[in-house]
Amino acid sequence: MESSWKYRFLVKLCLRLRLSIALKRGYAVTTFKMSNDAMAPELRTGDLVAVDTRSAGQPVRVGDLVVASIKCASWDTASEGGSSSDRESSSEDSESAGEEERRLVVRKVAAVAGDPIPHDGPGSGSAVPEGCVYLLANDRSKGPDSRTSDVGARPLSDILGRVVAVRRGGRITWL
């Protein structure tokens, strides 16, 4: 059993080394826990995602997973089975239940400024406006995304950061 001890030691050492390299590069990392399967199979309920908040408001690429703060009047109707979207927090700004609520969600960047809007979204056929991105969930029945009429293309200022790692069941995957 001495070899399993050595293996665990080497894995921990490699993870610490990777973290120290990330810190030297200037990452500002925060974590979020997924509370639904809107991004399944990539991200599932209970997954812990590490987000580089230093990239907030910076240009992103198609395919990036990002955390965005979005408002949507149809949070409950956009999710199946009465469960909320993969929010990590909601703002306390709204004073009445009828107002739009701002929540943090993890979504994939489907199009950036100048790219055509995917065919099944509002404004399909036109281009994503300058300074905006088009965000999609893998399962839109679990939470709203840019295809929802009151969400649409989101300004870069709504992007809080890019997902850099996912922890699922004790295993870390770097993106």
C-alpha positions in Angstrom: 0.0 0.0 0.0 3.0 2.2 0.0 2.6 2.9 -3.7 -1.0 4.3 -3.2 0.4 6.7 -0.6 3.1 7.9 -3.1 0.5 8.3 -5.8 -1.8 10.5 -3.6 1.3 12.5 -2.6 2.2 13.1 -6.2 -1.3 14.0 -7.2 -1.5 16.6 -4.4 1.9 18.0 -5.3 0.9 18.4 -8.9 -2.4 20.1 -7.9 -0.5 22.5 -5.6 2.0 23.2 -8.3 -0.8 24.0 -10.8 -2.4 26.3 -8.3 0.8 28.2 -7.6 1.3 28.7 -11.4 -2.2 30.0 -11.7 -1.7 32.4 -8.8 1.5 33.7 -10.3 -0.3 34.4 -13.6 -2.6 36.6 -11.7 -5.8 34.6 -11.6 -8.5 35.9 -9.3 -10.5 32.7 -8.7 -13.9 32.2 -7.1 -16.0 29.1 -6.9 -19.7 28.4 -7.6 -21.7 25.2 -7.0 -24.0 24.1 -9.7 -27.6 23.7 -8.4 -29.2 22.2 -11.5 -28.5 20.4 -14.8 -28.9 23.3 -17.3 -25.4 22.7 -18.6 -25.5 18.8 -18.4 -23.6 16.7 -19.4 -20.6 19.2 -19.1 -21.7 20.4 -15.7 -24.1 18.7 -13.4 -25.9 19.4 -10.1 -23.3 19.5 -7.3 -20.3 20.2 -9.5 -18.0 22.9 -8.2 -16.7 25.4 -10.8 -13.7 27.6 -10.5 -14.1 31.0 -12.2 -11.4 33.4 -13.2 -13.0 36.7 -12.3 -10.0 38.6 -13.6 -11.5 38.1 -17.1 -14.8 39.8 -16.1 -15.9 42.2 -18.9 -13.1 41.0 -21.2 -13.7 39.5 -24.7 -14.6 35.9 -24.6 -14.5 33.2 -27.3 -17.2 31.0 -28.7 -17.3 27.8 -26.7 -16.1 29.4 -23.4 -18.1 28.5 -20.3 -18.8 31.7 -18.4 -20.6 32.9 -15.3 -23.1 35.7 -16.1 -25.4 37.8 -14.1 -28.7 38.0 -15.9 -32.2 39.3 -15.4 -35.2 37.3 -16.5 -38.9 37.7 -15.7 -39.5 34.0 -16.5 -37.1 32.2 -14.1 -39.7 29.8 -12.8 -41.5 29.2 -16.2 -38.2 28.6 -17.9 -37.2 25.8 -15.6 -38.7 22.4 -15.5 -40.3 20.8 -12.5 -40.4 24.0 -10.5 -36.7 24.0 -9.8 -34.7 27.2 -10.2 -32.0 27.7 -12.7 -28.4 27.1 -11.8 -28.3 30.3 -9.8 -25.8 30.9 -7.0 -27.3 34.1 -5.8 -30.1 36.5 -6.5 -30.0 40.2 -6.0 -32.1 41.6 -3.2 -32.9 44.6 -5.4 -36.4 43.6 -6.5 -39.0 44.6 -4.0 -42.0 42.9 -5.6 -42.4 39.4 -7.0 -43.4 40.7 -10.4 -40.0 42.4 -11.0 -37.2 40.7 -12.9 -34.7 39.0 -10.7 -30.9 39.0 -11.4 -29.2 35.6 -10.9 -25.8 34.1 -11.6 -25.8 31.4 -14.2 -23.2 29.3 -16.0 -23.7 29.3 -19.7 -21.7 28.6 -22.9 -20.8 31.4 -25.3 -22.5 30.5 -28.6 -21.8 33.7 -30.5 -19.8 37.0 -30.0 -20.2 40.5 -31.5 -20.7 40.3 -35.2 -21.5 36.6 -35.3 -25.0 35.6 -36.6 -27.6 34.8 -33.9 -28.4 31.1 -33.9 -31.5 30.2 -35.8 -33.8 29.5 -32.8 -33.3 32.7 -30.8 -34.9 36.1 -30.8 -33.5 38.2 -33.7 -32.3 35.1 -35.5 -30.6 35.9 -38.8 -29.2 39.2 -37.5 -25.8 39.7 -35.9 -24.9 39.8 -32.2 -24.5 43.5 -31.3 -21.1 45.0 -30.6 -20.0 44.5 -27.0 -22.5 41.6 -26.5 -22.4 37.8 -26.4 -25.1 35.1 -27.0 -25.2 32.6 -24.2 -26.8 29.2 -24.3 -27.7 26.5 -21.8 -27.3 22.8 -22.9 -30.8 22.1 -21.7 -32.9 25.3 -22.0 -35.8 23.6 -20.1 -33.7 23.9 -16.9 -33.1 27.6 -17.1 -33.3 30.6 -19.4 -30.6 31.6 -21.9 -30.2 34.1 -24.8 -33.0 32.2 -26.7 -35.5 33.5 -24.1 -37.1 36.6 -25.4 -36.5 38.7 -22.2 -32.8 37.6 -21.9 -31.4 38.0 -25.5 -27.8 38.9 -26.2 -26.0 39.9 -23.0 -23.5 42.8 -22.7 -19.9 41.8 -21.8 -20.4 43.7 -18.5 -22.8 40.9 -17.4 -20.0 38.3 -17.6 -18.4 37.8 -14.2 -15.7 35.5 -15.4 -14.6 32.4 -17.4 -14.9 28.9 -15.9 -11.3 27.5 -15.7 -11.8 24.3 -13.7 -14.6 21.8 -12.7 -14.5 19.6 -9.6 -16.8 16.6 -9.8 -16.7 13.9 -7.2 -13.2 14.7 -6.1 -11.8 14.9 -9.6 -10.6 18.2 -11.0 -10.8 19.0 -14.7 -9.0 22.0 -16.0 -10.5 23.8 -19.0 
